C-alpha cells in the first residue's frame, strides 16, 4: 500500500481580487443599445451596421477559431457573412446574460445569439449547424460612447 504524505503548504496563495464594480442604469442601457444594434444588423443583413459599434483596434475571435485584428479586416468578413446571414436562422435574438464593469469605462459582457425560425421560435443546435453562439465582449467607453474592443464567439454545439 502506498501512502501519500499531505503537508500544509508553506506559503499561501494571494486572494484573488474582485474585478467588477457597481454601475449605473445609464451605462447598462447604453451597452444594451450596442447589442440591440448587433441584433438589428444581423436581422437586416447589414455588416456595416454591425461594425458601427466596434472600435478600430478590435481584437476578434471568430466562432471558427480565427483571430481577426482590426476593424478593416473584420468589416470585410462581416460584409461577406451578412450576405449569407440566413444560414443561422430566419432571424436572431441577442440576450445579455452577464455584465460587469472592471472600471467605469471598461466592461465585460456575455451575450447569447440564438437563431430563430420563420415563426420566431428558437432553433435547436445540432451537429450540422451553428444556430447559437455564446460570446464574451470587452467594451470600452470613449467620448461618452460604448465600443466593442474585443470579442470571442463560441458556437454552441450539440455532441
Phi, psi and omega in degrees: 000133180265134176248137178250126179277128177257122180249151172290139178296145181272001175215158177250146178282147178294149177292132178295136180285155170274131185265324193272140182247160175295157180217162182267163181297333180292322177288320176303312181294322179294323178287322173302322179295326176300313182285333172295324176295317178299315180298314179298320180296316178297317185285346176248008179055048185241095181297326179291319176297318178305314185278357180290349179247014183248135180290154181302325186258034184299148170244117190234123174257121184279162177293347179258014174085014178269147174255126180240126181247120175097146184290327181302310179292318180298320181295322178297324177290314181294328176295318178295315180295323181299326180295339182235033187292343181286354176295341181260009181128170178294328176204178179226153173239132176257131179234123176284114183262333178205147178212129177218146181252119177284318172220176180298339183242012178222126182228154172242134179227141172250125185232135175255130173255125180242124175288141182242151176279183184295346178258006179083012179269143179299136173281149181266126177301144176222176179293336187259357183215149175254100181250355175223145173223149172243126185234142172256124180245142169251126181242145180233137179263119178229132179052046177062025178224141179271135180232148173278122180257337180200152179207148170226113180264132179236122178290146174267116186240136176272131180258000000 
